[in-house]
Amino acid sequence: MGDALRYAVPGDPSKGFLFDGRIAENFKLNTGTWVAVGTLRGKLVDQLGGLARDCVLTGENQMVLGALLVPFMPALRAIVPGEEELDDKAIISHPIVSDAIRQRLSEHAKQATGSASRVMRAMILSEPLSLDKGEVTDKGSVNQRAILRLRADLVEAIYSDDDPRVIQAER
């Protein structure tokens, strides 16, 4: 099936199960630590406070986790003064947006319990996800594996120290 489940009531299978992410999405950091992608994605999006609609986690065989953020443009526009004059790409690259993401990402990192739950680098996607390329499923879910494959250049850039699009959490 590929779905991870957990007990609805811990220790009592008679009470049923709850969906707990996709096993196929999980990966290991280069430390050998498994990353529970489904759970972490939801938590990170919540901690970004509405600035991202979703995210794709990166970090397979890396030291730290990163994320490609699917922007929620109304929320990003709301924090930038004079936003009505700017296009989406200008909003995404605006210093106020980067600072807001950095602040929330840093708070997330401080609350994380270990390397497999601490996203330290992020990049906001400037191009929308494509249904035609399989980045979004027919049901509207983000296809993590397809995005990682099709946007491998962005994943590589997240781990570059000289790409201005990368937003790093403060330690």
NORVEN-V154415 format. One record per residue. N is the residue number from 1. RES is the residue in one small letter. PHI is phi in degrees with one decimal (999 if undefined). Layout:
n->N res->RES phi->PHI
n->N res->RES phi->PHI
This chain:
n->1 res->m phi->999
n->2 res->g phi->89.9
n->3 res->d phi->-93.3
n->4 res->a phi->-94.3
n->5 res->l phi->-125.3
n->6 res->r phi->-139.3
n->7 res->y phi->-63.3
n->8 res->a phi->-63.5
n->9 res->v phi->-119.5
n->10 res->p phi->-47.8
n->11 res->g phi->81.8
n->12 res->d phi->-127.1
n->13 res->p phi->-64.1
n->14 res->s phi->-68.1
n->15 res->k phi->-88.6
n->16 res->g phi->98.1
n->17 res->f phi->-129.6
n->18 res->l phi->-120.3
n->19 res->f phi->-63.7
n->20 res->d phi->-134.5
n->21 res->g phi->98.8
n->22 res->r phi->-110.9
n->23 res->i phi->-64.3
n->24 res->a phi->-64.8
n->25 res->e phi->-81.7
n->26 res->n phi->-65.9
n->27 res->f phi->-149.9
n->28 res->k phi->-110.2
n->29 res->l phi->-74.0
n->30 res->n phi->-70.4
n->31 res->t phi->-82.2
n->32 res->g phi->91.2
n->33 res->t phi->-83.0
n->34 res->w phi->-75.6
n->35 res->v phi->-108.7
n->36 res->a phi->-85.2
n->37 res->v phi->-60.2
n->38 res->g phi->-58.0
n->39 res->t phi->-64.7
n->40 res->l phi->-66.5
n->41 res->r phi->-57.1
n->42 res->g phi->-60.8
n->43 res->k phi->-64.2
n->44 res->l phi->-63.8
n->45 res->v phi->-59.0
n->46 res->d phi->-60.9
n->47 res->q phi->-71.2
n->48 res->l phi->-80.1
n->49 res->g phi->60.2
n->50 res->g phi->89.5
n->51 res->l phi->-77.8
n->52 res->a phi->-124.1
n->53 res->r phi->-78.0
n->54 res->d phi->-164.1
n->55 res->c phi->-151.2
n->56 res->v phi->-120.8
n->57 res->l phi->-81.0
n->58 res->t phi->-123.0
n->59 res->g phi->136.9
n->60 res->e phi->-56.3
n->61 res->n phi->63.1
n->62 res->q phi->-113.1
n->63 res->m phi->-79.5
n->64 res->v phi->-130.5
n->65 res->l phi->-84.9
n->66 res->g phi->-131.6
n->67 res->a phi->-148.7
n->68 res->l phi->-93.1
n->69 res->l phi->-96.2
n->70 res->v phi->-88.5
n->71 res->p phi->-70.5
n->72 res->f phi->-105.9
n->73 res->m phi->-58.1
n->74 res->p phi->-57.9
n->75 res->a phi->-70.4
n->76 res->l phi->-65.8
n->77 res->r phi->-61.7
n->78 res->a phi->-65.6
n->79 res->i phi->-96.6
n->80 res->v phi->-106.9
n->81 res->p phi->-66.1
n->82 res->g phi->69.4
n->83 res->e phi->-62.6
n->84 res->e phi->-63.6
n->85 res->e phi->-90.9
n->86 res->l phi->-107.0
n->87 res->d phi->-82.1
n->88 res->d phi->-58.4
n->89 res->k phi->-65.0
n->90 res->a phi->-68.5
n->91 res->i phi->-64.8
n->92 res->i phi->-59.2
n->93 res->s phi->-94.2
n->94 res->h phi->-68.5
n->95 res->p phi->-58.0
n->96 res->i phi->-64.3
n->97 res->v phi->-67.0
n->98 res->s phi->-58.8
n->99 res->d phi->-64.9
n->100 res->a phi->-65.1
n->101 res->i phi->-64.8
n->102 res->r phi->-58.2
n->103 res->q phi->-61.8
n->104 res->r phi->-69.9
n->105 res->l phi->-65.3
n->106 res->s phi->-65.4
n->107 res->e phi->-63.3
n->108 res->h phi->-57.3
n->109 res->a phi->-62.9
n->110 res->k phi->-66.3
n->111 res->q phi->-85.0
n->112 res->a phi->-67.9
n->113 res->t phi->-95.4
n->114 res->g phi->-178.5
n->115 res->s phi->-61.4
n->116 res->a phi->-82.5
n->117 res->s phi->-128.8
n->118 res->r phi->-119.0
n->119 res->v phi->-87.2
n->120 res->m phi->-106.1
n->121 res->r phi->-137.5
n->122 res->a phi->-148.0
n->123 res->m phi->-143.0
n->124 res->i phi->-84.5
n->125 res->l phi->-69.1
n->126 res->s phi->-94.6
n->127 res->e phi->-108.6
n->128 res->p phi->-63.8
n->129 res->l phi->-66.5
n->130 res->s phi->-111.1
n->131 res->l phi->-66.7
n->132 res->d phi->-62.7
n->133 res->k phi->-89.8
n->134 res->g phi->84.0
n->135 res->e phi->-74.8
n->136 res->v phi->-126.7
n->137 res->t phi->-78.4
n->138 res->d phi->-59.4
n->139 res->k phi->-85.5
n->140 res->g phi->91.4
n->141 res->s phi->-83.0
n->142 res->v phi->-76.7
n->143 res->n phi->-93.7
n->144 res->q phi->-53.2
n->145 res->r phi->-62.3
n->146 res->a phi->-63.6
n->147 res->i phi->-65.5
n->148 res->l phi->-60.1
n->149 res->r phi->-73.0
n->150 res->l phi->-75.4
n->151 res->r phi->-119.5
n->152 res->a phi->-58.1
n->153 res->d phi->-63.8
n->154 res->l phi->-72.8
n->155 res->v phi->-61.4
n->156 res->e phi->-61.9
n->157 res->a phi->-64.7
n->158 res->i phi->-58.4
n->159 res->y phi->-96.5
n->160 res->s phi->-90.2
n->161 res->d phi->-89.8
n->162 res->d phi->-121.3
n->163 res->d phi->-94.9
n->164 res->p phi->-66.7
n->165 res->r phi->-78.7
n->166 res->v phi->-80.4
n->167 res->i phi->-106.4
n->168 res->q phi->-109.2
n->169 res->a phi->-68.4
n->170 res->e phi->-87.0
n->171 res->r phi->-89.4
